Amino acid sequence: MTKAYVIGHIAVKDAEKWAEYRNQVPQTLAPWGAELVFRGQRAALLDGEHHPYPDVVVIAFPDLDAVSGWYASAAYQALVPLREQAADVVLLSYAS
């Protein structure tokens, strides 16, 4: 089975709304067997000219089907408007 990851590149616009969103996301992950691997802020840009997202999150999923299920779930989709108000986010999925 191929493991999958969601990586989010984040630029927070409203810290209070972002905190509200972050507090609600874990309950949407649990049904899909997902776990938070890493959340942090950029320490340095080591190569390249520009990367506009100072924050990152990495979430591990059992497979790509779980990623798709989580993202399309009513529980997560209910949080998308809050996420859009709180931050500029680019979400990517990867398989390993």
Secondary structure, 3 states (H helix, E strand, C coil): CCCEEEEEEEEECCHHHHHHHHHHHHHHHHHHCCEEEEEEECCCCCCCCCCCCCEEEEEEECCHHHHHHHHHCHHHHCCHHHHHHHEEEEEEEEEC
